[in-house]
Amino acid sequence: MPPTDSGPTTAPDDTFGDRPAPHPGAAPPAAPTPAAGPLLDDLAGWPPADTPAGTFALVPVDLDRDLDRIVAWMNDPAVAAFWELAGPPETTATHLRPQLDGDGRSVPCLGVLDGVPMSYWEIYRADLDRIARYYRARPHDTGIHLLIGGTGDRGRGLGTTLLRATADLVLDHRPRCGRVLAEPDLCNTGSVAAFLSAGFRYAEEIELPEKRAALMIRDRAHRHLL
């Protein structure tokens, strides 16, 4: 398993194609339904972030506007190998609808860099997700899933830059959140290495029904040290 203080020797892979654990829309929730309120602190209103790669924004998915683009990305073999959503548009739509129609505990987004949609993200309340059964969850833990869509945007460190920027967006705009986390497949060593390069630490190996995952955590307390 990866050590806690260094990453795999494999170079970071900016595809980040990695099948996420199902969200509560497709499985019973891991915690009681919370009181009404914005579970992700009005993510749609978060301002863009300035990064070394350009101005980056998370834009919540609109199914009518964005489905064709996301379907094309999901049918890229490099992405499909991990996300397992290759197929007709309805396959991807079936994955998106429970999040779009849910209570806001998971928000699918396009990552827009200098005005161009180039990545897909899911920002979710890990403490309210099924994954909370498999690690020691804390209130307001926030999870990230992502993929870099275009092949031209992969393999040059862009994913690491945007991972760091997105974790900072979460911590800046979710004051109750102390940790941002992800659970890439242990076999996806490039993805694990990229999380490490973005300031996440390897916390533990967790056994999910669909994969053995590396629990990667970026702590608020350490964000300016890593």
Secondary structure, DSSP 8 states (H G I E B T S, - for coil): ---SSS--SS---TT--------TTTS--SS----SS-TTS-GGG---EEETTEEEEEEE--HHHHHHHHHHHHTSHHHHHHH---SSHHHHHHHHHHHHTSSSSEEEEEEEETTEEEEEEEEEEGGGSGGGGTTT--TT-EEEEEEE--GGGSSSSHHHHHHHHHHHHHHHH-TT--EEEE--BTT-HHHHHHHHHTT-EEEEEEEETTEEEEEEEEEGGGTTT-
